[in-house]
Amino acid sequence: MLPRINILTMFRLGLYQMGLGMMSLLTLGVINRVAIDELRIPALIATGAIAMERFVSPARVLFGQMSDAKPLFGKHRSGYVWIGSLLFTLASFLALQVLWKLGESLQTVGLSAPTYGWAALLAVAFAFYGLSLSASSTPFAALLVDISDDDNRSKLVGVVWSMLMVGIVVGAIISSTLLDRPEICGRDILAYQPGQAETTVDIATLSAAINPVFVIVPAIVMGLCLLATVGVEKKYSRYAQRSIAVDREDRITPGTALRVLTASPQTGVFFVFLLVLTISLFAQDAVMEPYGGEVFGMCISDTTKLNIPFGMGTLVGISGTGFLVLPRLGKERTTKYGCIGAAVCVGLIILAGVTANAGLLKAGLGLFGFFAGVLTAGATSLMLDLTVAETAGTFIGAWGVAQAIARGLSTAIGGAVLNLGKVVFDAPILAYGSVFVLQVVGLIIAIVLLRRVNIKEFQSNAQEAITTVMEGDMD
């Protein structure tokens, strides 16, 4: 009999997710802000490059299968987690260096062929970052399944997910502290270029201040990864037992997974709902830091701190909903009220920009995070109901790919709408407001789609549909 994981081990494993939260802050919180606001790179180019991290997410299926079939360092999961973590921490620094070259090219020759070349290279850097992240995070998720049992898995997932939000808050505090330097804020960072009428950002000074952050934080994240996982698989993993006793789905191909996902009409409905919900919820990720810089005049360190109220609100929303809201309201109503609350809070964020009230912005972000946590808990519970034990891995993997692609689309769409808004409107608040209005419309559409989700219908026909698909593959 293998030992069962205790609460301390759960929090220890959560250190890995905490590290991922810190890394997400560097990409969407720092790189995105610097690219759009300081370097004046068109939002569509900046967010499109960053979105490549999400668009390579189908590789998660491949890395999951590799960790099932080909152990590294004698372990099925840990080796992939370590190598992937080393690669994505290095890739973040590499992406930042490409960003500086893109900014220099834009200042020197404008939007010309060399600049587009650097933009393409930035997209490649983020694609590599996303692949490395998938190579690490997917085996880690599989490790959580391997070391847990049915009666403690939900508690493990809850602890680990909460630690992700803690990572965002901690990362915001560390990054804002390291970036709280007067020489990279306001007019001090501007420099006159020969032959140009307008001032431009002094990239040398900016890079000298920001580069150390992308050394210190990734080093901390790598340390957290090792602290979280070393020795855990060897002591707790039940993989060897289950691979013999259970008919695992190690050989499910992406094509089969897609057919299984669409076999039941209800899974198709939920897929569209999840896509719309995720895009609507995260479209502001790509523009929030630039919004704080351009509309409110905040420094880089101040806009990084905007993640603190959002992260704290999300943490409270997720944890509180699981214990207090879901048992009373149910999954569908919880998700519905979460969408309504999030839409109202987006209105507060718009109002903050109109009134230039930074305090209202932070309050709106905190409340938006809370309702995002509420609807995330509700939607996740719905997702778990829309699975079948025989093919749980396929469904969870497919939902994960759907969410990752939607996050990529939300980043790209947010940047594209902001880009269009700056062309159409002279006032920055109107350009950014167009992104927030799009979020509200998307959340309303998500509520309409939620009414069509029928768990009982899914449970009555999904098993038969999945069996048909699987038997067709075997034939």
N, C-alpha and C positions, 0 to 999 in steps of 0.2 A: 504493500500500500504506500503510495507516494504521499508526502505531506501536503496539506492544504495551505494555500496562501492566506496570510493574515492581513489585517488592515494596514500595518506598517509596510508590508511588501507592496500593497496596492498603491500607497502614497509614494513609495520608492519608484515603482514603475511610472507613476505620474510625472516624475522628473523628466522623462523623455518627452512627453507631450508639452510640459512646461517649456522645454527647449524649442520645440516647434513653434510655440506661441511667440517666443522671443525672436525667432528667425522671420516669422511672418511680418513682424513689426519693421524689420530692416528693409524688407522688399516693398511692402505697401505703404509703410509709414515714412521711411527716410528716402529711399531711392525714388519713389514715385513723386514725393514732394519736391525733391531737389530737381528732378528732371523737368517737371512742368513749371514750377514757380521760379526757381533760381536760374536754370539753364535755358528756360523758355523753349523747350522742345515741345512741338505740337502734342497735345494730349493724346490724340489717336495713336501717334507713333510710340509714345512712352507706355501707355497702357496696353497697346497691342503687343509690344515686346514682353512686358511683364506677364501678360495673359498666357504666353507660351508655356509658362510653368504648369498651368492647368490643362492646356490642350494636349499635352503628352500623357495625360492620366490613364488612357487605355493600357499603357504599359504596365499598370498595376497588376493586371491579370497575368501577364508574362512573369513578372517578378514573384508573384504569389506561387505560381506553378513551379518556378525554379527553386524556391525555398522548400517546397514540398518534396521535390525529386532529387535535388543536388545539394547535399550539406556542404557548408564551408566551415573549416576549422573543427570538424566533427559535430557541428550543430546545424539544425535545419534553419533556424531563424536568426540567432545572434550574429553570425558572421555577416549576413546581409545587412542587418541593422547597423553594425559598426562601419563597414565599408561605405555604405550609402551615406551615413552621417558625415564621415570624413570628406566625401566628395561634395555633398551639398554645402558644407561649411566653407570649403575652399571655393566652390562655384560662386558663392555670394560675393566674395572679395573680387573674383575675376569679373563678374558682371559690373561691379562698381567701377573698375578700371576702364572697361569698355565705355561706360557712361561718360567718364571724363573725356575720352577721345571723341565721342559723339558731340559733346558740348563744345569742344574746341573746334571741331569741323564746322559746326553750325555757326559759330562766331566768325570763323575765318572765311568760309566760302558759301554760307547760307545753305538753303535746301537744294543741294546739288548731288551729283552722283556719289562723291566720296561720303557725304553725310548719310545718304540712304544706305551706303555700304556699311557704315558703322552701326546704323539702326538695325540692319539685318543681323550683324554680328551680335548685337545686344539681344536680339530675339533668340539667336542660337545659344547664347550664354544662359538665358533663362530656361530654354528647353532642356539644356544639360542639368541645370539646377532642379527642374521638375522631375527629370528622369532619376536623378540621384535621390531626391526626396521620396519618390515612389519605391525605389529599390530598398529604402530603409523603412519607411512607414508601413508598407504593406506587410512585410514579414513581421513587423512589430505587432500589428493588429492580429495576425495569425498566432503570434506568441500568446497574446491575451486569451485567445480561445483555447490554445493548447494547455495552459497552466490553470485554467478555471473549470468549474463544474456548473451545472445548470442552476444550482441554488445560490451561487455567489458571483456569477458572471455579470449580472446587471449592476451589482454594487461596484464591481471592479471597473466597469465601463463608466459609471457615474463619477467615480473618484478621478479616473484618468482624464475624462473630458473636462471636469472642473479645473484640473491642473493646467489644461491648455489655456483657460481664461486667466489663471494666475500668471502664467508665462507672459501673456500679453501685457498685463499690468506691470509686472516686474521689468520686462523688457522696455516698457515706456519710461519707467523711472530711471533705469540705467542709461538708456540712450539719451534721454533729455538732459541728464546730469553731465554726460560726456560732451554733449553738443551745446551746453549752455556757455557759449563763448561770444563775447561782444564783437569780435572781428568777423563773424559770419552772420551778423544780423543787421538789417537795415542798410543804410548807405555805406557802411564801412566795408561791405563786401563788393561794392561797385568799383569798376575801373574804366577809364577811357581808352578806347582802342584807336590807334592812328587811322585817320581817314573815315571814321564813323561818327555820326552826329550823336548817337545815343550811347549811354553807358551800358556796359555789360558786366556780368559777374566775374570776379577775379577767381578763376577756376583753380589756380595754384594754391591760393589761400584756403579756398573751400575744401579742396581735396586733402590738404594737410590736416584739416580739422576733422574730417569725416572718416578718412582711411583708418585711423586707429580704432574707431568704433567697430569697423568691420573685421578687425583682428581680435579685439577683446571679447565681443559678444559671441562670435562663432566659437572661440576657444572655450568659453564658458559652456556653450551648448554641447560641444563635443564631450566635455567633462561630465555634464549631466547625463548624456547618453550612456557613457560607460558606467557611471554610478548607478544608473537605473537598471541596467540589464546584465552586467557581469555576474555569472553564477546562477541567475534565475532559471534559465532554461534547463540547465543540468539538474537542478534540485527539484523543480516543480513540473516539468513538461510531461504531459500524458500522451504525447504524439505517437510514440512507438506502440503503446497499447491500443490506441484508437485506430491507428492505421491498419491494424490486423482485425480488430473486432467490429469496425464500422466500415460500411461502403462509402469511403470518402470520394469527393468529386475532384480529385487532383488533376484529372485530364480534361476537364471542361474547357473547350476552346472559346475564344471570343464570339465566334459565330453561333455556337450552341447557346452561350449565355444570353445573347441577344434574342434568340428564338424563345428561350425559356422566359425571358423577361416579358415578351409580348404575347405569350401563349394565352394568358387570361386577359380579357378586355379591361378588367379592373387594374391590372398592373400597368397597362398603357395609360389609363386615366391618371393614376397616381404618378407615373413618370412625368407626364405633362405638368401636373400640379407641382411636383417637386422642382421641375425645371423653372417654371414661372416664379415660384416662391423664392428660390435661391437667387435668381437674377435680381428680383425686386429687393431682396433683403440686403444684398451686398453691392449693388451698383454704386453706393456712396463710398465704398472702400477706396476706389480709385481717385476720388476727387476731394475727400474730406480734408486732408492736410493742405493741398493747394487752396482749398476754400478758406481755411483759417489764415493762410499767408496772404492771399490776394484781397479778400474781402475784409478781414479783421486786422491785417497788418501784423500778424504774429510771427515771431522768429521760429526757426526750425525746431529748437528745443521746446517751444510752447505748443506747436502743432503736434509734436510727438506725444505730448502729455494728454492730448485729446483722447488717446486710446485708454487712458486710465478710467474715466467715468463710464465709457462704453464697456470696457472689460469687467468692471465691478458690477455694473448693471446686469450684464449677461450672466455673470457668475451667480448673482442672487436670483435672477429669473429662472435659470436652469435648476438650481438646487431647491429653491422654494416650490417650484411647480411640481416636481416629482413627489414631494412629501405632502403638500397642502392643496394644490389646485387640481391636478389630474384625478385623484380619487373622488373629488366632489363634482367636477364638471364633465369628466370624460374627455377622450382624446380629440374628438371632432370639435366640440365647443371650446376646449382650451386653445386649439390651433386657430380657430376662427377669431376668438377674442384677442389672441396674440397679434394676429394680422391687423385687426382694427386698431389696437393700441399702437402698434408700430407705425401705421399710417398717420395717426394723429400726431405722433412725436416727430415725424418728418416735417409736418406743418410747423412745429415749434422750431425746428432747425432752419426752415425758410424764414420764419419771423425773426429769428435771431440775426440773420444776415441783413434783413430789411432795416432793422433797428440798430445794427452794428453792436449788439449786446453779447459780449463774449461769455458772460455768466449764463445767459439764457441758452447759448449754444451748448455749453457743458452740461447744463441741466437736461436739455433736450436729448443729448447723446446718452446720458445716463439712463433716462427713461426709455429711449429707443433700445438700448442694450438690454434693459429689463424685459421688455416685451419681445425682443428677439430671442431671449432665453426662454420665455414662456412658449412661444410658437415652435421653437426648436425642440423643446422637450415633448410637446404635443405631436409634432410631425415625426419625430424619431420613434415615439411609441406606436404611431400608425404604421410606420415602416416595418417595425418588428412584427406587427400583426399581419402585414402583407408579405409574409414569408411562409414557407413550408419546410418542416424539419428536414425532409429528404434532400432539399436543394437550398438550404439556408445560405451556404457559402456563395452560391451563384447569385442569389437575390441580393445579399448584402454587398457583394462585390459590384454588381451592376448598379445598385443605388449609389455606391461610392463613386463610380465612374460618372454617373449622371450628375451628381453634386459637384464633382471636380470640374467637369466641362461647363456646367452652369456658372461656377465661380469664375472660370476663364472668360465666358461670355459676358458676365456682369462687369468685369474689369474693362474689357474691350468696349462694350456698349456705353459704359459710363464715360470713358474717354472720348468716344465718338460723339456722343450727345453734347459733351462739354465743348468739343472742338466746333461743332455746328453752332452751338449757342454763342460762342465768341465771334463767329462770323455774322450771325443774324443780329445779335444785340451788342450795344456799346457798353452797357453797364454789366460789370462782372456778376453781380447778384442775380441778374436775369439768366446769364449763361449757366451758372451753377444751379439756379432754381429749376431750370429745365430738367436737369438730372434728377432732382428730388421729386418733381412732379411725376416723372416717369416711374419712380419707385412707388408712389401712391397708387397710380393706375395699375401697376403690376400686382400690388397687394390686393386690390379690389378684385382683379381677375382671378387671383389665387383663391379668394373666398368663394367665388362662383364655382370654380373647379372642385373645391373641397366638397361641395354639396353632392357631387356626382360620385364621390368615393364611397363604395359600399363594401365593408369588410365581410359581411355575411355572404354576399354573393361571391366574393373572392374565395372564401374558405370552402364554399360548396362546390366550386368547379375547378379551382387551381390544381388540386391533386391529379385530377383526371387529365387536364391539359398538359401538365408537366410530364406525366407518365407517357402520354402520346408522343411528345417531343423526344424524350429520351429513348423510347422504343424505336422511333424512326431513325435516330442516329445509330443505334445498335444494328438495325437492319441494313 
